Amino acid sequence: MSLDPLLDPGTVPRRYVVTGGPSAGKEAVLDELHARGIPATDGEPAREIYRRHRDRLGRHLQVGDRRAYSRDVLEAFVAEYCGHTSGLRFYNRGIPDGYGWDAFFGLGPYPELEEAARIYRYDAVFILDPLDDFDSEDDLVFAKDREIRRVHELIIQGYYDAGYRPIFVPADEPGRRVSFMLAQLPVPAT
Amino acid sequence: MNDRTDAVEIISPNNVLANAMLRTVDMVRPRLQAASPDRVAFCVGTQINGAPHLGTSLVQTAAFLLAKAAKRTFNVDAVVRFGALDNAPYDIRLDPETHHAYQQTYFHALGEQGIGDLTGKYYRAVFDSLADATGVDYEIETYSAQQATPAFRHEFLATLGHLDQIRWPLAPSHGQVHLRLPCPQCGWAEKRAERTRLLRTGPGGADFAAVCTDHGDYKVTVTPDSDAYLDLATLYRNLVKERLAARDHVTLSVMVKGGDWAYGCQLVDEAFAQLPGLAPPPRVFTPMVLTDTGAKLSKSLIREGKVPPPPGARPWMLDTTEWPGDTDSYIDAMVWLVGKMLADPKHFYRSYTTAELDRIMTAHPATTTGVRAREMNLYRRYFDMVADGTKTIEVRVQYPNLRRLKAGDYIRFICGRDDALTRIRRVARYSSFDEMLDTEEPEKVNPASPRDQQLANIRRIYGPEKEALGVLAIEIELVTEPET
């Protein structure tokens, strides 16, 4: 299938989320999309917001700081969504990611997140399978690595809770993962 | 020391490898024949992150016993080279921003002195005892010291030009190799190197970019002489180590590894095939310790309650420090056990369940008989002089395992099938062979040779780097062995 009809900026906006837990290889996939000239989020807004909060606090964020951070991230996701008015675009994480990350820190969903997840809908969600099984024979590592796996699973759960049926992208090199994702895109109705 | 008359029977079916040889140590022979090295180093690497389990002891004991067998069978000098993997993760934390795992190695957490203490705690006494029991000397090298050598770094840099080929065997599922270059400020590194990038590689070095959780973006330049720490993931580290070993034409390195590495080495071999020139060094895979399900015995899975201890799993099998006795008695038991395995290739090139090991160990003699003597090999011309009592001073360099040698210890000198038991009367330490011969009476060292000839002969056996370890003059007296 040619990508041209999807890349035509004159078409209606099509929004595809790329997400997954830490160490799922998301950055490499986003880099590959950029390298192929496919519109995608520049950088990771959530990380830039994190750094702003960290600089303001003078330390890393603690659980008590996460709600304010989560709201700012949600605001950025909504702005990106609304600013995208035509053609195809891959998003570096999506609004329902907030469910998973908040749950990881023991926080429940809040009304603004619930409302945004209902209003701002994506056309498809690609979840990158982890590049590692996060099992280590070393007990110390094992305990910490399990947290990475837990974040990943909570993110998946968040998308299901928001009514999506994610497409899982197998672990592979970034080029093959992008090809896999592009092959899943629905042919636009003309 | 070892009861050689016990009647426990190990029954092993034949297999392809065992069917091809009469002696277990014959695995080393093809390369010995082809390369005619001056000596053989049996290399064994161990992560130093905690108390060893039985599998670790089997590998280490096998290395010493194989070295002993190589000496006797092939008349070649053999040592054990112990690689302490001090780049094992000491601590892990998740970056609060990305939740990428960051790790700190034992070396970065404890420093050189701390690593020395840890090695001493778990392995020094074990290795000294193994050296005593087998007459094989050993060397200890940490991974941190090895990666700092220009030769290792040069070997690593040489692989980077082929990274696009070797990344697939090193990471077959996705091709993304974990190459950790710790932050120069704090020593922490991204465990999976998600944001580590090779910026440039070329003659003389390579530049990398990485991100520290506390110190932000940083660059690292790796050259043969730079001090940037290279923490390579397991397969990559083994590739570089084995290629480095394969270049040494003086010492033949034989990699002694636990049986599960037979699977892992398939990938190392694939990576070798992608690189020019060298063939992998010979490897000997030791028996795996299995549970009743056929899975490898895993201490951590049992401790976490994910699997029950398998039948026959004694506490000391999971943690060798639980052995009900002192280090020497544990090592004697290991030498006995691994000796039985090595006695027939069919018994060695296979795996054992904990139940079967427990059954075999029931036949292990609970008490040792006679004296526990350190074994030392001697050329025939020197052995005969010891055996007839005319040579009363033996000269050695001070390998680590000879540090504790003292008056009253026993030495059994070996030559072929002959042996002579002696007791140490005195140990004198010198900085050079010259100084030793100036102080001791040369005719006690060798009654048939003048001083200068002795000096030349000794220096033919021990090069300057060995002499630099220090020189021992060991005064001995013959002992009549008690009847047992």
Interface residues (C-beta under 8 A of the other chain):
Chain A: G21 P22 S23 G25 E27 A28 R47 Y50 R51 R54 H60 L61 L131 D132 S136 E137 D138 D139 L140 V141 F142 K144 D145 E147 I148 V151 A171 D172 E173
Chain B: Q47 N49 A88 P89 Y90 D91 I92 R93 L94 P96 E97 T98 H99 H100 A101 Q103 S173 H174 G175 Q176 K191 R192 E194 R195 S298 S300 R303 E304
